[in-house]
């Protein structure tokens, strides 16, 4: 396990077209405009009305037992 991602394994072995597909599902935090983070500039003429934040591990945590729980 590596962080908050969950891997979904999709397999088709019964049909004519065999395939294996691994998809990583990652939790995100969604923000809507006008709530941009402080220090970021607005992109002119953008149609984007939302942005997502993906959690990253806290590299300052030395305890391996807590490292994957603190995001």
Phi and psi restraints in degrees (range 20) as a CNS / XPLOR table:
assign (resid 1 and name C) (resid 2 and name N)
       (resid 2 and name CA) (resid 2 and name C) 1.0 -132.9 20.0 2
assign (resid 2 and name N) (resid 2 and name CA)
       (resid 2 and name C) (resid 3 and name N) 1.0 93.6 20.0 2
assign (resid 2 and name C) (resid 3 and name N)
       (resid 3 and name CA) (resid 3 and name C) 1.0 74.4 20.0 2
assign (resid 3 and name N) (resid 3 and name CA)
       (resid 3 and name C) (resid 4 and name N) 1.0 -154.0 20.0 2
assign (resid 3 and name C) (resid 4 and name N)
       (resid 4 and name CA) (resid 4 and name C) 1.0 -84.6 20.0 2
assign (resid 4 and name N) (resid 4 and name CA)
       (resid 4 and name C) (resid 5 and name N) 1.0 -2.0 20.0 2
assign (resid 4 and name C) (resid 5 and name N)
       (resid 5 and name CA) (resid 5 and name C) 1.0 -71.8 20.0 2
assign (resid 5 and name N) (resid 5 and name CA)
       (resid 5 and name C) (resid 6 and name N) 1.0 148.7 20.0 2
assign (resid 5 and name C) (resid 6 and name N)
       (resid 6 and name CA) (resid 6 and name C) 1.0 -126.5 20.0 2
assign (resid 6 and name N) (resid 6 and name CA)
       (resid 6 and name C) (resid 7 and name N) 1.0 127.0 20.0 2
assign (resid 6 and name C) (resid 7 and name N)
       (resid 7 and name CA) (resid 7 and name C) 1.0 -92.6 20.0 2
assign (resid 7 and name N) (resid 7 and name CA)
       (resid 7 and name C) (resid 8 and name N) 1.0 125.1 20.0 2
assign (resid 7 and name C) (resid 8 and name N)
       (resid 8 and name CA) (resid 8 and name C) 1.0 -101.3 20.0 2
assign (resid 8 and name N) (resid 8 and name CA)
       (resid 8 and name C) (resid 9 and name N) 1.0 120.5 20.0 2
assign (resid 8 and name C) (resid 9 and name N)
       (resid 9 and name CA) (resid 9 and name C) 1.0 -98.1 20.0 2
assign (resid 9 and name N) (resid 9 and name CA)
       (resid 9 and name C) (resid 10 and name N) 1.0 117.3 20.0 2
assign (resid 9 and name C) (resid 10 and name N)
       (resid 10 and name CA) (resid 10 and name C) 1.0 -110.7 20.0 2
assign (resid 10 and name N) (resid 10 and name CA)
       (resid 10 and name C) (resid 11 and name N) 1.0 125.4 20.0 2
assign (resid 10 and name C) (resid 11 and name N)
       (resid 11 and name CA) (resid 11 and name C) 1.0 -132.4 20.0 2
assign (resid 11 and name N) (resid 11 and name CA)
       (resid 11 and name C) (resid 12 and name N) 1.0 139.0 20.0 2
assign (resid 11 and name C) (resid 12 and name N)
       (resid 12 and name CA) (resid 12 and name C) 1.0 -126.8 20.0 2
assign (resid 12 and name N) (resid 12 and name CA)
       (resid 12 and name C) (resid 13 and name N) 1.0 103.5 20.0 2
assign (resid 12 and name C) (resid 13 and name N)
       (resid 13 and name CA) (resid 13 and name C) 1.0 -117.0 20.0 2
assign (resid 13 and name N) (resid 13 and name CA)
       (resid 13 and name C) (resid 14 and name N) 1.0 -4.4 20.0 2
assign (resid 13 and name C) (resid 14 and name N)
       (resid 14 and name CA) (resid 14 and name C) 1.0 -96.1 20.0 2
assign (resid 14 and name N) (resid 14 and name CA)
       (resid 14 and name C) (resid 15 and name N) 1.0 -27.9 20.0 2
assign (resid 14 and name C) (resid 15 and name N)
       (resid 15 and name CA) (resid 15 and name C) 1.0 -83.3 20.0 2
assign (resid 15 and name N) (resid 15 and name CA)
       (resid 15 and name C) (resid 16 and name N) 1.0 -175.8 20.0 2
assign (resid 15 and name C) (resid 16 and name N)
       (resid 16 and name CA) (resid 16 and name C) 1.0 -67.9 20.0 2
assign (resid 16 and name N) (resid 16 and name CA)
       (resid 16 and name C) (resid 17 and name N) 1.0 -38.0 20.0 2
assign (resid 16 and name C) (resid 17 and name N)
       (resid 17 and name CA) (resid 17 and name C) 1.0 -102.2 20.0 2
assign (resid 17 and name N) (resid 17 and name CA)
       (resid 17 and name C) (resid 18 and name N) 1.0 101.6 20.0 2
assign (resid 17 and name C) (resid 18 and name N)
       (resid 18 and name CA) (resid 18 and name C) 1.0 -77.6 20.0 2
assign (resid 18 and name N) (resid 18 and name CA)
       (resid 18 and name C) (resid 19 and name N) 1.0 137.4 20.0 2
assign (resid 18 and name C) (resid 19 and name N)
       (resid 19 and name CA) (resid 19 and name C) 1.0 -154.4 20.0 2
assign (resid 19 and name N) (resid 19 and name CA)
       (resid 19 and name C) (resid 20 and name N) 1.0 155.7 20.0 2
assign (resid 19 and name C) (resid 20 and name N)
       (resid 20 and name CA) (resid 20 and name C) 1.0 -126.1 20.0 2
assign (resid 20 and name N) (resid 20 and name CA)
       (resid 20 and name C) (resid 21 and name N) 1.0 130.5 20.0 2
assign (resid 20 and name C) (resid 21 and name N)
       (resid 21 and name CA) (resid 21 and name C) 1.0 -139.2 20.0 2
assign (resid 21 and name N) (resid 21 and name CA)
       (resid 21 and name C) (resid 22 and name N) 1.0 122.8 20.0 2
assign (resid 21 and name C) (resid 22 and name N)
       (resid 22 and name CA) (resid 22 and name C) 1.0 -107.2 20.0 2
assign (resid 22 and name N) (resid 22 and name CA)
       (resid 22 and name C) (resid 23 and name N) 1.0 125.2 20.0 2
assign (resid 22 and name C) (resid 23 and name N)
       (resid 23 and name CA) (resid 23 and name C) 1.0 -120.7 20.0 2
assign (resid 23 and name N) (resid 23 and name CA)
       (resid 23 and name C) (resid 24 and name N) 1.0 126.0 20.0 2
assign (resid 23 and name C) (resid 24 and name N)
       (resid 24 and name CA) (resid 24 and name C) 1.0 -90.0 20.0 2
assign (resid 24 and name N) (resid 24 and name CA)
       (resid 24 and name C) (resid 25 and name N) 1.0 121.9 20.0 2
assign (resid 24 and name C) (resid 25 and name N)
       (resid 25 and name CA) (resid 25 and name C) 1.0 -97.9 20.0 2
assign (resid 25 and name N) (resid 25 and name CA)
       (resid 25 and name C) (resid 26 and name N) 1.0 127.4 20.0 2
assign (resid 25 and name C) (resid 26 and name N)
       (resid 26 and name CA) (resid 26 and name C) 1.0 -126.8 20.0 2
assign (resid 26 and name N) (resid 26 and name CA)
       (resid 26 and name C) (resid 27 and name N) 1.0 130.9 20.0 2
assign (resid 26 and name C) (resid 27 and name N)
       (resid 27 and name CA) (resid 27 and name C) 1.0 -70.1 20.0 2
assign (resid 27 and name N) (resid 27 and name CA)
       (resid 27 and name C) (resid 28 and name N) 1.0 144.7 20.0 2
assign (resid 27 and name C) (resid 28 and name N)
       (resid 28 and name CA) (resid 28 and name C) 1.0 -134.2 20.0 2
assign (resid 28 and name N) (resid 28 and name CA)
       (resid 28 and name C) (resid 29 and name N) 1.0 161.6 20.0 2
assign (resid 28 and name C) (resid 29 and name N)
       (resid 29 and name CA) (resid 29 and name C) 1.0 -110.3 20.0 2
assign (resid 29 and name N) (resid 29 and name CA)
       (resid 29 and name C) (resid 30 and name N) 1.0 126.7 20.0 2
assign (resid 29 and name C) (resid 30 and name N)
       (resid 30 and name CA) (resid 30 and name C) 1.0 -103.6 20.0 2
assign (resid 30 and name N) (resid 30 and name CA)
       (resid 30 and name C) (resid 31 and name N) 1.0 132.4 20.0 2
assign (resid 30 and name C) (resid 31 and name N)
       (resid 31 and name CA) (resid 31 and name C) 1.0 -121.1 20.0 2
assign (resid 31 and name N) (resid 31 and name CA)
       (resid 31 and name C) (resid 32 and name N) 1.0 142.8 20.0 2
assign (resid 31 and name C) (resid 32 and name N)
       (resid 32 and name CA) (resid 32 and name C) 1.0 -106.1 20.0 2
assign (resid 32 and name N) (resid 32 and name CA)
       (resid 32 and name C) (resid 33 and name N) 1.0 152.1 20.0 2
assign (resid 32 and name C) (resid 33 and name N)
       (resid 33 and name CA) (resid 33 and name C) 1.0 -61.2 20.0 2
assign (resid 33 and name N) (resid 33 and name CA)
       (resid 33 and name C) (resid 34 and name N) 1.0 147.9 20.0 2
assign (resid 33 and name C) (resid 34 and name N)
       (resid 34 and name CA) (resid 34 and name C) 1.0 -95.5 20.0 2
assign (resid 34 and name N) (resid 34 and name CA)
       (resid 34 and name C) (resid 35 and name N) 1.0 22.3 20.0 2
assign (resid 34 and name C) (resid 35 and name N)
       (resid 35 and name CA) (resid 35 and name C) 1.0 -84.5 20.0 2
assign (resid 35 and name N) (resid 35 and name CA)
       (resid 35 and name C) (resid 36 and name N) 1.0 76.4 20.0 2
assign (resid 35 and name C) (resid 36 and name N)
       (resid 36 and name CA) (resid 36 and name C) 1.0 -91.2 20.0 2
assign (resid 36 and name N) (resid 36 and name CA)
       (resid 36 and name C) (resid 37 and name N) 1.0 149.0 20.0 2
assign (resid 36 and name C) (resid 37 and name N)
       (resid 37 and name CA) (resid 37 and name C) 1.0 -63.1 20.0 2
assign (resid 37 and name N) (resid 37 and name CA)
       (resid 37 and name C) (resid 38 and name N) 1.0 146.1 20.0 2
assign (resid 37 and name C) (resid 38 and name N)
       (resid 38 and name CA) (resid 38 and name C) 1.0 -62.2 20.0 2
assign (resid 38 and name N) (resid 38 and name CA)
       (resid 38 and name C) (resid 39 and name N) 1.0 135.7 20.0 2
assign (resid 38 and name C) (resid 39 and name N)
       (resid 39 and name CA) (resid 39 and name C) 1.0 97.4 20.0 2
assign (resid 39 and name N) (resid 39 and name CA)
       (resid 39 and name C) (resid 40 and name N) 1.0 -11.9 20.0 2
assign (resid 39 and name C) (resid 40 and name N)
       (resid 40 and name CA) (resid 40 and name C) 1.0 -95.9 20.0 2
assign (resid 40 and name N) (resid 40 and name CA)
       (resid 40 and name C) (resid 41 and name N) 1.0 144.7 20.0 2
assign (resid 40 and name C) (resid 41 and name N)
       (resid 41 and name CA) (resid 41 and name C) 1.0 -93.5 20.0 2
assign (resid 41 and name N) (resid 41 and name CA)
       (resid 41 and name C) (resid 42 and name N) 1.0 149.2 20.0 2
assign (resid 41 and name C) (resid 42 and name N)
       (resid 42 and name CA) (resid 42 and name C) 1.0 -74.1 20.0 2
assign (resid 42 and name N) (resid 42 and name CA)
       (resid 42 and name C) (resid 43 and name N) 1.0 142.9 20.0 2
assign (resid 42 and name C) (resid 43 and name N)
       (resid 43 and name CA) (resid 43 and name C) 1.0 -91.9 20.0 2
assign (resid 43 and name N) (resid 43 and name CA)
       (resid 43 and name C) (resid 44 and name N) 1.0 120.2 20.0 2
assign (resid 43 and name C) (resid 44 and name N)
       (resid 44 and name CA) (resid 44 and name C) 1.0 -64.6 20.0 2
assign (resid 44 and name N) (resid 44 and name CA)
       (resid 44 and name C) (resid 45 and name N) 1.0 143.2 20.0 2
assign (resid 44 and name C) (resid 45 and name N)
       (resid 45 and name CA) (resid 45 and name C) 1.0 60.1 20.0 2
assign (resid 45 and name N) (resid 45 and name CA)
       (resid 45 and name C) (resid 46 and name N) 1.0 23.6 20.0 2
assign (resid 45 and name C) (resid 46 and name N)
       (resid 46 and name CA) (resid 46 and name C) 1.0 -84.5 20.0 2
assign (resid 46 and name N) (resid 46 and name CA)
       (resid 46 and name C) (resid 47 and name N) 1.0 142.5 20.0 2
assign (resid 46 and name C) (resid 47 and name N)
       (resid 47 and name CA) (resid 47 and name C) 1.0 -96.3 20.0 2
assign (resid 47 and name N) (resid 47 and name CA)
       (resid 47 and name C) (resid 48 and name N) 1.0 0.2 20.0 2
assign (resid 47 and name C) (resid 48 and name N)
       (resid 48 and name CA) (resid 48 and name C) 1.0 -69.5 20.0 2
assign (resid 48 and name N) (resid 48 and name CA)
       (resid 48 and name C) (resid 49 and name N) 1.0 129.3 20.0 2
assign (resid 48 and name C) (resid 49 and name N)
       (resid 49 and name CA) (resid 49 and name C) 1.0 -113.3 20.0 2
assign (resid 49 and name N) (resid 49 and name CA)
       (resid 49 and name C) (resid 50 and name N) 1.0 0.9 20.0 2
assign (resid 49 and name C) (resid 50 and name N)
       (resid 50 and name CA) (resid 50 and name C) 1.0 -150.7 20.0 2
assign (resid 50 and name N) (resid 50 and name CA)
       (resid 50 and name C) (resid 51 and name N) 1.0 162.2 20.0 2
assign (resid 50 and name C) (resid 51 and name N)
       (resid 51 and name CA) (resid 51 and name C) 1.0 -145.4 20.0 2
assign (resid 51 and name N) (resid 51 and name CA)
       (resid 51 and name C) (resid 52 and name N) 1.0 156.3 20.0 2
assign (resid 51 and name C) (resid 52 and name N)
       (resid 52 and name CA) (resid 52 and name C) 1.0 -119.4 20.0 2
assign (resid 52 and name N) (resid 52 and name CA)
       (resid 52 and name C) (resid 53 and name N) 1.0 146.2 20.0 2
assign (resid 52 and name C) (resid 53 and name N)
       (resid 53 and name CA) (resid 53 and name C) 1.0 -115.2 20.0 2
assign (resid 53 and name N) (resid 53 and name CA)
       (resid 53 and name C) (resid 54 and name N) 1.0 127.5 20.0 2
assign (resid 53 and name C) (resid 54 and name N)
       (resid 54 and name CA) (resid 54 and name C) 1.0 -105.0 20.0 2
assign (resid 54 and name N) (resid 54 and name CA)
       (resid 54 and name C) (resid 55 and name N) 1.0 127.7 20.0 2
assign (resid 54 and name C) (resid 55 and name N)
       (resid 55 and name CA) (resid 55 and name C) 1.0 -66.6 20.0 2
assign (resid 55 and name N) (resid 55 and name CA)
       (resid 55 and name C) (resid 56 and name N) 1.0 146.7 20.0 2
assign (resid 55 and name C) (resid 56 and name N)
       (resid 56 and name CA) (resid 56 and name C) 1.0 -126.3 20.0 2
assign (resid 56 and name N) (resid 56 and name CA)
       (resid 56 and name C) (resid 57 and name N) 1.0 154.4 20.0 2
assign (resid 56 and name C) (resid 57 and name N)
       (resid 57 and name CA) (resid 57 and name C) 1.0 -66.7 20.0 2
assign (resid 57 and name N) (resid 57 and name CA)
       (resid 57 and name C) (resid 58 and name N) 1.0 150.1 20.0 2
assign (resid 57 and name C) (resid 58 and name N)
       (resid 58 and name CA) (resid 58 and name C) 1.0 -86.0 20.0 2
assign (resid 58 and name N) (resid 58 and name CA)
       (resid 58 and name C) (resid 59 and name N) 1.0 102.8 20.0 2
assign (resid 58 and name C) (resid 59 and name N)
       (resid 59 and name CA) (resid 59 and name C) 1.0 -68.5 20.0 2
assign (resid 59 and name N) (resid 59 and name CA)
       (resid 59 and name C) (resid 60 and name N) 1.0 -14.6 20.0 2
assign (resid 59 and name C) (resid 60 and name N)
       (resid 60 and name CA) (resid 60 and name C) 1.0 -77.0 20.0 2
assign (resid 60 and name N) (resid 60 and name CA)
       (resid 60 and name C) (resid 61 and name N) 1.0 -13.6 20.0 2
assign (resid 60 and name C) (resid 61 and name N)
       (resid 61 and name CA) (resid 61 and name C) 1.0 -82.2 20.0 2
assign (resid 61 and name N) (resid 61 and name CA)
       (resid 61 and name C) (resid 62 and name N) 1.0 120.1 20.0 2
assign (resid 61 and name C) (resid 62 and name N)
       (resid 62 and name CA) (resid 62 and name C) 1.0 -89.8 20.0 2
assign (resid 62 and name N) (resid 62 and name CA)
       (resid 62 and name C) (resid 63 and name N) 1.0 -27.7 20.0 2
assign (resid 62 and name C) (resid 63 and name N)
       (resid 63 and name CA) (resid 63 and name C) 1.0 -72.8 20.0 2
assign (resid 63 and name N) (resid 63 and name CA)
       (resid 63 and name C) (resid 64 and name N) 1.0 112.6 20.0 2
assign (resid 63 and name C) (resid 64 and name N)
       (resid 64 and name CA) (resid 64 and name C) 1.0 -62.0 20.0 2
assign (resid 64 and name N) (resid 64 and name CA)
       (resid 64 and name C) (resid 65 and name N) 1.0 -29.5 20.0 2
assign (resid 64 and name C) (resid 65 and name N)
       (resid 65 and name CA) (resid 65 and name C) 1.0 -66.4 20.0 2
assign (resid 65 and name N) (resid 65 and name CA)
       (resid 65 and name C) (resid 66 and name N) 1.0 -28.3 20.0 2
assign (resid 65 and name C) (resid 66 and name N)
       (resid 66 and name CA) (resid 66 and name C) 1.0 -100.8 20.0 2
assign (resid 66 and name N) (resid 66 and name CA)
       (resid 66 and name C) (resid 67 and name N) 1.0 -16.6 20.0 2
assign (resid 66 and name C) (resid 67 and name N)
       (resid 67 and name CA) (resid 67 and name C) 1.0 -56.1 20.0 2
assign (resid 67 and name N) (resid 67 and name CA)
       (resid 67 and name C) (resid 68 and name N) 1.0 -44.0 20.0 2
assign (resid 67 and name C) (resid 68 and name N)
       (resid 68 and name CA) (resid 68 and name C) 1.0 -83.4 20.0 2
assign (resid 68 and name N) (resid 68 and name CA)
       (resid 68 and name C) (resid 69 and name N) 1.0 -3.0 20.0 2
assign (resid 68 and name C) (resid 69 and name N)
       (resid 69 and name CA) (resid 69 and name C) 1.0 -100.9 20.0 2
assign (resid 69 and name N) (resid 69 and name CA)
       (resid 69 and name C) (resid 70 and name N) 1.0 -16.1 20.0 2
assign (resid 69 and name C) (resid 70 and name N)
       (resid 70 and name CA) (resid 70 and name C) 1.0 -106.7 20.0 2
assign (resid 70 and name N) (resid 70 and name CA)
       (resid 70 and name C) (resid 71 and name N) 1.0 96.6 20.0 2
